[in-house]
Amino acid sequence: MNLYSNSQSIEERVRSLIAWTFVIDEADVKDDTHFVKDLGADSMDLIELVISVNETFSVELDATHLESMLTTCGLIQTIKTAKETVTN
């Protein structure tokens, strides 16, 4: 799934991925957007999001990371931390 160009930042790519996953306009994805409370995500939506994140960012997140990634900002930070761990 190629939702973005490689020149986009992690933040831009995450917003694109959230918009695609939840079928919303990218402009509606804010830093504090909560996937369950604001977008009505259920457990299957969150699993789909984790799988998409893993494929898009070449990281290995699982259900243990869900609590820290329930908002756009939390997801971005979790991805950055996971990418730092991989490179170190």
Biopython code that builds the backbone (N, CA, C, O; Angstrom):
import numpy as np
from Bio.PDB.StructureBuilder import StructureBuilder

atoms = [
    (1, "MET", "N", (0.841, -1.167, 0.000)),
    (1, "MET", "CA", (0.000, 0.000, 0.000)),
    (1, "MET", "C", (0.884, 1.227, 0.000)),
    (1, "MET", "O", (1.613, 1.455, 0.965)),
    (2, "ASN", "N", (0.842, 2.007, -1.031)),
    (2, "ASN", "CA", (1.667, 3.191, -1.144)),
    (2, "ASN", "C", (0.792, 4.416, -0.967)),
    (2, "ASN", "O", (0.221, 4.927, -1.930)),
    (3, "LEU", "N", (0.688, 4.883, 0.264)),
    (3, "LEU", "CA", (-0.194, 5.994, 0.584)),
    (3, "LEU", "C", (0.510, 7.341, 0.565)),
    (3, "LEU", "O", (-0.132, 8.385, 0.674)),
    (4, "TYR", "N", (1.818, 7.315, 0.427)),
    (4, "TYR", "CA", (2.588, 8.530, 0.600)),
    (4, "TYR", "C", (3.893, 8.401, -0.157)),
    (4, "TYR", "O", (4.254, 7.322, -0.626)),
    (5, "SER", "N", (4.589, 9.508, -0.270)),
    (5, "SER", "CA", (5.915, 9.459, -0.889)),
    (5, "SER", "C", (6.956, 9.274, 0.207)),
    (5, "SER", "O", (6.695, 9.559, 1.376)),
    (6, "ASN", "N", (8.126, 8.798, -0.174)),
    (6, "ASN", "CA", (9.193, 8.585, 0.793)),
    (6, "ASN", "C", (9.706, 9.886, 1.389)),
    (6, "ASN", "O", (10.379, 9.867, 2.420)),
    (7, "SER", "N", (9.402, 11.009, 0.764)),
    (7, "SER", "CA", (9.873, 12.284, 1.283)),
    (7, "SER", "C", (9.003, 12.813, 2.419)),
    (7, "SER", "O", (9.371, 13.787, 3.075)),
    (8, "GLN", "N", (7.860, 12.185, 2.657)),
    (8, "GLN", "CA", (6.986, 12.628, 3.744)),
    (8, "GLN", "C", (7.581, 12.246, 5.093)),
    (8, "GLN", "O", (8.279, 11.239, 5.220)),
    (9, "SER", "N", (7.290, 13.069, 6.097)),
    (9, "SER", "CA", (7.746, 12.792, 7.450)),
    (9, "SER", "C", (6.927, 11.644, 8.048)),
    (9, "SER", "O", (5.888, 11.258, 7.512)),
    (10, "ILE", "N", (7.412, 11.115, 9.155)),
    (10, "ILE", "CA", (6.657, 10.073, 9.866)),
    (10, "ILE", "C", (5.273, 10.598, 10.224)),
    (10, "ILE", "O", (4.276, 9.893, 10.067)),
    (11, "GLU", "N", (5.213, 11.830, 10.701)),
    (11, "GLU", "CA", (3.927, 12.415, 11.092)),
    (11, "GLU", "C", (2.948, 12.448, 9.919)),
    (11, "GLU", "O", (1.780, 12.091, 10.069)),
    (12, "GLU", "N", (3.428, 12.873, 8.762)),
    (12, "GLU", "CA", (2.560, 12.942, 7.575)),
    (12, "GLU", "C", (2.116, 11.543, 7.144)),
    (12, "GLU", "O", (0.958, 11.338, 6.778)),
    (13, "ARG", "N", (3.033, 10.595, 7.189)),
    (13, "ARG", "CA", (2.689, 9.232, 6.789)),
    (13, "ARG", "C", (1.699, 8.611, 7.764)),
    (13, "ARG", "O", (0.801, 7.877, 7.350)),
    (14, "VAL", "N", (1.852, 8.899, 9.064)),
    (14, "VAL", "CA", (0.907, 8.370, 10.060)),
    (14, "VAL", "C", (-0.478, 8.950, 9.821)),
    (14, "VAL", "O", (-1.469, 8.221, 9.859)),
    (15, "ARG", "N", (-0.558, 10.235, 9.579)),
    (15, "ARG", "CA", (-1.869, 10.854, 9.328)),
    (15, "ARG", "C", (-2.536, 10.252, 8.084)),
    (15, "ARG", "O", (-3.744, 10.017, 8.079)),
    (16, "SER", "N", (-1.755, 10.008, 7.044)),
    (16, "SER", "CA", (-2.292, 9.375, 5.834)),
    (16, "SER", "C", (-2.795, 7.972, 6.140)),
    (16, "SER", "O", (-3.865, 7.572, 5.681)),
    (17, "LEU", "N", (-2.020, 7.235, 6.915)),
    (17, "LEU", "CA", (-2.383, 5.864, 7.264)),
    (17, "LEU", "C", (-3.652, 5.824, 8.115)),
    (17, "LEU", "O", (-4.516, 4.974, 7.899)),
    (18, "ILE", "N", (-3.768, 6.729, 9.069)),
    (18, "ILE", "CA", (-4.974, 6.794, 9.910)),
    (18, "ILE", "C", (-6.187, 7.141, 9.055)),
    (18, "ILE", "O", (-7.238, 6.512, 9.178)),
    (19, "ALA", "N", (-6.042, 8.133, 8.196)),
    (19, "ALA", "CA", (-7.151, 8.531, 7.320)),
    (19, "ALA", "C", (-7.583, 7.366, 6.443)),
    (19, "ALA", "O", (-8.778, 7.125, 6.271)),
    (20, "TRP", "N", (-6.627, 6.650, 5.893)),
    (20, "TRP", "CA", (-6.942, 5.503, 5.030)),
    (20, "TRP", "C", (-7.612, 4.391, 5.829)),
    (20, "TRP", "O", (-8.607, 3.822, 5.382)),
    (21, "THR", "N", (-7.075, 4.076, 7.008)),
    (21, "THR", "CA", (-7.602, 2.983, 7.831)),
    (21, "THR", "C", (-9.023, 3.260, 8.282)),
    (21, "THR", "O", (-9.869, 2.367, 8.247)),
    (22, "PHE", "N", (-9.297, 4.491, 8.708)),
    (22, "PHE", "CA", (-10.607, 4.823, 9.268)),
    (22, "PHE", "C", (-11.527, 5.532, 8.279)),
    (22, "PHE", "O", (-12.610, 5.987, 8.648)),
    (23, "VAL", "N", (-11.097, 5.625, 7.030)),
    (23, "VAL", "CA", (-11.881, 6.217, 5.944)),
    (23, "VAL", "C", (-12.409, 7.603, 6.348)),
    (23, "VAL", "O", (-13.611, 7.871, 6.355)),
    (24, "ILE", "N", (-11.445, 8.458, 6.682)),
    (24, "ILE", "CA", (-11.774, 9.840, 7.015)),
    (24, "ILE", "C", (-10.839, 10.754, 6.244)),
    (24, "ILE", "O", (-9.839, 10.307, 5.681)),
    (25, "ASP", "N", (-11.168, 12.023, 6.223)),
    (25, "ASP", "CA", (-10.332, 13.010, 5.559)),
    (25, "ASP", "C", (-9.073, 13.231, 6.392)),
    (25, "ASP", "O", (-9.143, 13.345, 7.616)),
    (26, "GLU", "N", (-7.940, 13.291, 5.736)),
    (26, "GLU", "CA", (-6.673, 13.478, 6.441)),
    (26, "GLU", "C", (-6.662, 14.757, 7.280)),
    (26, "GLU", "O", (-6.008, 14.802, 8.322)),
    (27, "ALA", "N", (-7.367, 15.780, 6.844)),
    (27, "ALA", "CA", (-7.432, 17.040, 7.592)),
    (27, "ALA", "C", (-8.131, 16.863, 8.939)),
    (27, "ALA", "O", (-7.956, 17.686, 9.838)),
    (28, "ASP", "N", (-8.912, 15.807, 9.086)),
    (28, "ASP", "CA", (-9.617, 15.541, 10.339)),
    (28, "ASP", "C", (-8.766, 14.787, 11.353)),
    (28, "ASP", "O", (-9.195, 14.578, 12.488)),
    (29, "VAL", "N", (-7.577, 14.383, 10.959)),
    (29, "VAL", "CA", (-6.679, 13.652, 11.861)),
    (29, "VAL", "C", (-5.823, 14.669, 12.608)),
    (29, "VAL", "O", (-4.912, 15.272, 12.040)),
    (30, "LYS", "N", (-6.129, 14.848, 13.882)),
    (30, "LYS", "CA", (-5.403, 15.788, 14.747)),
    (30, "LYS", "C", (-4.461, 15.017, 15.666)),
    (30, "LYS", "O", (-4.570, 13.798, 15.793)),
    (31, "ASP", "N", (-3.534, 15.732, 16.306)),
    (31, "ASP", "CA", (-2.597, 15.079, 17.224)),
    (31, "ASP", "C", (-3.314, 14.321, 18.342)),
    (31, "ASP", "O", (-2.877, 13.249, 18.758)),
    (32, "ASP", "N", (-4.417, 14.893, 18.819)),
    (32, "ASP", "CA", (-5.121, 14.279, 19.947)),
    (32, "ASP", "C", (-6.303, 13.395, 19.522)),
    (32, "ASP", "O", (-7.105, 12.995, 20.366)),
    (33, "THR", "N", (-6.417, 13.093, 18.238)),
    (33, "THR", "CA", (-7.486, 12.215, 17.782)),
    (33, "THR", "C", (-7.333, 10.855, 18.455)),
    (33, "THR", "O", (-6.301, 10.195, 18.330)),
    (34, "HIS", "N", (-8.378, 10.452, 19.169)),
    (34, "HIS", "CA", (-8.386, 9.160, 19.871)),
    (34, "HIS", "C", (-9.133, 8.168, 18.990)),
    (34, "HIS", "O", (-10.277, 8.402, 18.601)),
    (35, "PHE", "N", (-8.474, 7.065, 18.684)),
    (35, "PHE", "CA", (-9.024, 6.121, 17.714)),
    (35, "PHE", "C", (-10.321, 5.477, 18.177)),
    (35, "PHE", "O", (-11.205, 5.217, 17.360)),
    (36, "VAL", "N", (-10.451, 5.217, 19.465)),
    (36, "VAL", "CA", (-11.670, 4.587, 19.980)),
    (36, "VAL", "C", (-12.738, 5.641, 20.233)),
    (36, "VAL", "O", (-13.854, 5.530, 19.726)),
    (37, "LYS", "N", (-12.405, 6.657, 21.011)),
    (37, "LYS", "CA", (-13.390, 7.672, 21.411)),
    (37, "LYS", "C", (-13.843, 8.556, 20.251)),
    (37, "LYS", "O", (-15.032, 8.850, 20.121)),
    (38, "ASP", "N", (-12.904, 8.977, 19.410)),
    (38, "ASP", "CA", (-13.247, 9.911, 18.335)),
    (38, "ASP", "C", (-13.632, 9.230, 17.027)),
    (38, "ASP", "O", (-14.478, 9.730, 16.286)),
    (39, "LEU", "N", (-13.004, 8.079, 16.745)),
    (39, "LEU", "CA", (-13.230, 7.427, 15.455)),
    (39, "LEU", "C", (-14.039, 6.136, 15.562)),
    (39, "LEU", "O", (-14.339, 5.503, 14.550)),
    (40, "GLY", "N", (-14.393, 5.748, 16.788)),
    (40, "GLY", "CA", (-15.219, 4.557, 16.978)),
    (40, "GLY", "C", (-14.505, 3.253, 16.657)),
    (40, "GLY", "O", (-15.150, 2.269, 16.297)),
    (41, "ALA", "N", (-13.183, 3.232, 16.783)),
    (41, "ALA", "CA", (-12.417, 2.024, 16.459)),
    (41, "ALA", "C", (-12.765, 0.888, 17.412)),
    (41, "ALA", "O", (-12.970, 1.092, 18.609)),
    (42, "ASP", "N", (-12.825, -0.316, 16.847)),
    (42, "ASP", "CA", (-12.978, -1.512, 17.677)),
    (42, "ASP", "C", (-11.657, -2.279, 17.631)),
    (42, "ASP", "O", (-10.689, -1.826, 17.020)),
    (43, "SER", "N", (-11.626, -3.434, 18.277)),
    (43, "SER", "CA", (-10.364, -4.182, 18.358)),
    (43, "SER", "C", (-9.853, -4.596, 16.982)),
    (43, "SER", "O", (-8.642, -4.614, 16.764)),
    (44, "MET", "N", (-10.724, -4.923, 16.068)),
    (44, "MET", "CA", (-10.294, -5.309, 14.728)),
    (44, "MET", "C", (-9.681, -4.122, 13.977)),
    (44, "MET", "O", (-8.698, -4.280, 13.252)),
    (45, "ASP", "N", (-10.265, -2.942, 14.154)),
    (45, "ASP", "CA", (-9.696, -1.730, 13.541)),
    (45, "ASP", "C", (-8.288, -1.485, 14.065)),
    (45, "ASP", "O", (-7.387, -1.138, 13.300)),
    (46, "LEU", "N", (-8.100, -1.663, 15.363)),
    (46, "LEU", "CA", (-6.786, -1.430, 15.961)),
    (46, "LEU", "C", (-5.768, -2.459, 15.488)),
    (46, "LEU", "O", (-4.607, -2.124, 15.254)),
    (47, "ILE", "N", (-6.194, -3.698, 15.348)),
    (47, "ILE", "CA", (-5.298, -4.735, 14.826)),
    (47, "ILE", "C", (-4.904, -4.407, 13.394)),
    (47, "ILE", "O", (-3.737, -4.539, 13.026)),
    (48, "GLU", "N", (-5.867, -3.979, 12.582)),
    (48, "GLU", "CA", (-5.575, -3.590, 11.198)),
    (48, "GLU", "C", (-4.583, -2.428, 11.168)),
    (48, "GLU", "O", (-3.679, -2.393, 10.333)),
    (49, "LEU", "N", (-4.762, -1.482, 12.085)),
    (49, "LEU", "CA", (-3.859, -0.338, 12.150)),
    (49, "LEU", "C", (-2.441, -0.791, 12.511)),
    (49, "LEU", "O", (-1.473, -0.330, 11.908)),
    (50, "VAL", "N", (-2.313, -1.687, 13.487)),
    (50, "VAL", "CA", (-0.993, -2.194, 13.888)),
    (50, "VAL", "C", (-0.315, -2.912, 12.719)),
    (50, "VAL", "O", (0.876, -2.718, 12.474)),
    (51, "ILE", "N", (-1.063, -3.727, 12.011)),
    (51, "ILE", "CA", (-0.505, -4.442, 10.855)),
    (51, "ILE", "C", (-0.037, -3.447, 9.796)),
    (51, "ILE", "O", (1.052, -3.591, 9.241)),
    (52, "SER", "N", (-0.853, -2.448, 9.521)),
    (52, "SER", "CA", (-0.486, -1.435, 8.527)),
    (52, "SER", "C", (0.743, -0.648, 8.956)),
    (52, "SER", "O", (1.614, -0.351, 8.137)),
    (53, "VAL", "N", (0.814, -0.313, 10.237)),
    (53, "VAL", "CA", (1.977, 0.408, 10.758)),
    (53, "VAL", "C", (3.230, -0.444, 10.599)),
    (53, "VAL", "O", (4.265, 0.047, 10.149)),
    (54, "ASN", "N", (3.138, -1.710, 10.963)),
    (54, "ASN", "CA", (4.287, -2.612, 10.846)),
    (54, "ASN", "C", (4.780, -2.691, 9.408)),
    (54, "ASN", "O", (5.984, -2.640, 9.159)),
    (55, "GLU", "N", (3.863, -2.815, 8.469)),
    (55, "GLU", "CA", (4.232, -2.917, 7.060)),
    (55, "GLU", "C", (4.778, -1.590, 6.521)),
    (55, "GLU", "O", (5.756, -1.575, 5.774)),
    (56, "THR", "N", (4.153, -0.500, 6.897)),
    (56, "THR", "CA", (4.522, 0.810, 6.369)),
    (56, "THR", "C", (5.864, 1.309, 6.911)),
    (56, "THR", "O", (6.658, 1.898, 6.178)),
    (57, "PHE", "N", (6.104, 1.068, 8.193)),
    (57, "PHE", "CA", (7.282, 1.636, 8.846)),
    (57, "PHE", "C", (8.370, 0.609, 9.156)),
    (57, "PHE", "O", (9.389, 0.945, 9.759)),
    (58, "SER", "N", (8.156, -0.634, 8.749)),
    (58, "SER", "CA", (9.140, -1.703, 8.991)),
    (58, "SER", "C", (9.516, -1.804, 10.465)),
    (58, "SER", "O", (10.691, -1.864, 10.825)),
    (59, "VAL", "N", (8.481, -1.821, 11.309)),
    (59, "VAL", "CA", (8.649, -2.019, 12.746)),
    (59, "VAL", "C", (7.848, -3.245, 13.156)),
    (59, "VAL", "O", (7.083, -3.788, 12.358)),
    (60, "GLU", "N", (8.020, -3.678, 14.387)),
    (60, "GLU", "CA", (7.293, -4.843, 14.883)),
    (60, "GLU", "C", (6.540, -4.486, 16.154)),
    (60, "GLU", "O", (6.989, -4.781, 17.262)),
    (61, "LEU", "N", (5.386, -3.847, 15.978)),
    (61, "LEU", "CA", (4.521, -3.527, 17.103)),
    (61, "LEU", "C", (3.510, -4.648, 17.261)),
    (61, "LEU", "O", (3.173, -5.333, 16.295)),
    (62, "ASP", "N", (3.024, -4.833, 18.488)),
    (62, "ASP", "CA", (1.996, -5.840, 18.726)),
    (62, "ASP", "C", (0.985, -5.290, 19.728)),
    (62, "ASP", "O", (1.003, -4.100, 20.043)),
    (63, "ALA", "N", (0.119, -6.143, 20.220)),
    (63, "ALA", "CA", (-0.964, -5.718, 21.107)),
    (63, "ALA", "C", (-0.453, -5.058, 22.380)),
    (63, "ALA", "O", (-1.166, -4.255, 22.981)),
    (64, "THR", "N", (0.764, -5.380, 22.803)),
    (64, "THR", "CA", (1.295, -4.760, 24.023)),
    (64, "THR", "C", (1.519, -3.260, 23.842)),
    (64, "THR", "O", (1.635, -2.533, 24.828)),
    (65, "HIS", "N", (1.582, -2.797, 22.622)),
    (65, "HIS", "CA", (1.798, -1.380, 22.340)),
    (65, "HIS", "C", (0.490, -0.596, 22.196)),
    (65, "HIS", "O", (0.518, 0.631, 22.107)),
    (66, "LEU", "N", (-0.638, -1.276, 22.173)),
    (66, "LEU", "CA", (-1.908, -0.605, 21.858)),
    (66, "LEU", "C", (-2.241, 0.545, 22.801)),
    (66, "LEU", "O", (-2.695, 1.596, 22.349)),
    (67, "GLU", "N", (-2.027, 0.369, 24.080)),
    (67, "GLU", "CA", (-2.404, 1.416, 25.026)),
    (67, "GLU", "C", (-1.662, 2.721, 24.754)),
    (67, "GLU", "O", (-2.219, 3.803, 24.940)),
    (68, "SER", "N", (-0.410, 2.624, 24.315)),
    (68, "SER", "CA", (0.375, 3.832, 24.059)),
    (68, "SER", "C", (0.089, 4.427, 22.684)),
    (68, "SER", "O", (0.551, 5.527, 22.379)),
    (69, "MET", "N", (-0.669, 3.714, 21.849)),
    (69, "MET", "CA", (-0.913, 4.220, 20.508)),
    (69, "MET", "C", (-2.384, 4.420, 20.195)),
    (69, "MET", "O", (-2.823, 4.134, 19.081)),
    (70, "LEU", "N", (-3.146, 4.902, 21.153)),
    (70, "LEU", "CA", (-4.574, 5.119, 20.919)),
    (70, "LEU", "C", (-4.889, 6.511, 20.383)),
    (70, "LEU", "O", (-6.038, 6.807, 20.055)),
    (71, "THR", "N", (-3.878, 7.358, 20.294)),
    (71, "THR", "CA", (-4.055, 8.685, 19.705)),
    (71, "THR", "C", (-3.021, 8.855, 18.594)),
    (71, "THR", "O", (-2.046, 8.107, 18.519)),
    (72, "THR", "N", (-3.242, 9.827, 17.751)),
    (72, "THR", "CA", (-2.289, 10.095, 16.674)),
    (72, "THR", "C", (-0.901, 10.368, 17.242)),
    (72, "THR", "O", (0.084, 9.783, 16.791)),
    (73, "CYS", "N", (-0.823, 11.242, 18.216)),
    (73, "CYS", "CA", (0.460, 11.603, 18.820)),
    (73, "CYS", "C", (1.117, 10.379, 19.469)),
    (73, "CYS", "O", (2.323, 10.175, 19.325)),
    (74, "GLY", "N", (0.337, 9.574, 20.175)),
    (74, "GLY", "CA", (0.865, 8.364, 20.802)),
    (74, "GLY", "C", (1.393, 7.378, 19.776)),
    (74, "GLY", "O", (2.430, 6.749, 19.988)),
    (75, "LEU", "N", (0.686, 7.241, 18.668)),
    (75, "LEU", "CA", (1.116, 6.332, 17.609)),
    (75, "LEU", "C", (2.428, 6.821, 16.990)),
    (75, "LEU", "O", (3.339, 6.027, 16.755)),
    (76, "ILE", "N", (2.519, 8.111, 16.731)),
    (76, "ILE", "CA", (3.741, 8.677, 16.161)),
    (76, "ILE", "C", (4.919, 8.419, 17.099)),
    (76, "ILE", "O", (5.985, 7.994, 16.653)),
    (77, "GLN", "N", (4.733, 8.671, 18.385)),
    (77, "GLN", "CA", (5.821, 8.474, 19.347)),
    (77, "GLN", "C", (6.214, 7.000, 19.446)),
    (77, "GLN", "O", (7.400, 6.682, 19.542)),
    (78, "THR", "N", (5.239, 6.105, 19.424)),
    (78, "THR", "CA", (5.520, 4.670, 19.489)),
    (78, "THR", "C", (6.333, 4.223, 18.277)),
    (78, "THR", "O", (7.267, 3.431, 18.410)),
    (79, "ILE", "N", (5.981, 4.727, 17.107)),
    (79, "ILE", "CA", (6.718, 4.387, 15.884)),
    (79, "ILE", "C", (8.151, 4.918, 15.968)),
    (79, "ILE", "O", (9.100, 4.200, 15.652)),
    (80, "LYS", "N", (8.305, 6.168, 16.391)),
    (80, "LYS", "CA", (9.652, 6.745, 16.495)),
    (80, "LYS", "C", (10.506, 5.940, 17.471)),
    (80, "LYS", "O", (11.673, 5.668, 17.192)),
    (81, "THR", "N", (9.940, 5.562, 18.604)),
    (81, "THR", "CA", (10.673, 4.768, 19.589)),
    (81, "THR", "C", (11.051, 3.413, 19.012)),
    (81, "THR", "O", (12.177, 2.948, 19.193)),
    (82, "ALA", "N", (10.111, 2.779, 18.318)),
    (82, "ALA", "CA", (10.385, 1.465, 17.716)),
    (82, "ALA", "C", (11.477, 1.569, 16.655)),
    (82, "ALA", "O", (12.333, 0.689, 16.562)),
    (83, "LYS", "N", (11.457, 2.622, 15.866)),
    (83, "LYS", "CA", (12.476, 2.800, 14.818)),
    (83, "LYS", "C", (13.843, 3.081, 15.444)),
    (83, "LYS", "O", (14.858, 2.615, 14.927)),
    (84, "GLU", "N", (13.887, 3.828, 16.539)),
    (84, "GLU", "CA", (15.142, 4.089, 17.232)),
    (84, "GLU", "C", (15.716, 2.796, 17.799)),
    (84, "GLU", "O", (16.927, 2.581, 17.749)),
    (85, "THR", "N", (14.857, 1.938, 18.336)),
    (85, "THR", "CA", (15.275, 0.665, 18.907)),
    (85, "THR", "C", (15.889, -0.221, 17.827)),
    (85, "THR", "O", (16.881, -0.910, 18.066)),
    (86, "VAL", "N", (15.291, -0.197, 16.640)),
    (86, "VAL", "CA", (15.787, -1.016, 15.543)),
    (86, "VAL", "C", (17.159, -0.538, 15.080)),
    (86, "VAL", "O", (18.023, -1.352, 14.756)),
    (87, "THR", "N", (17.362, 0.769, 15.047)),
    (87, "THR", "CA", (18.623, 1.305, 14.542)),
    (87, "THR", "C", (19.745, 1.259, 15.574)),
    (87, "THR", "O", (20.917, 1.370, 15.214)),
    (88, "ASN", "N", (19.409, 1.101, 16.830)),
    (88, "ASN", "CA", (20.452, 1.046, 17.884)),
    (88, "ASN", "C", (20.903, -0.356, 18.174)),
    (88, "ASN", "O", (21.766, -0.563, 19.026)),
]
sb = StructureBuilder()
sb.init_structure("model")
sb.init_model(0)
sb.init_chain("A")
sb.init_seg("    ")
for serial, (resi, resn, name, xyz) in enumerate(atoms, 1):
    if name == "N":
        sb.init_residue(resn, " ", resi, " ")
    sb.init_atom(name, np.array(xyz, "f"), 0.0, 1.0, " ", f" {name:<3s}", serial, name[0])
structure = sb.get_structure()
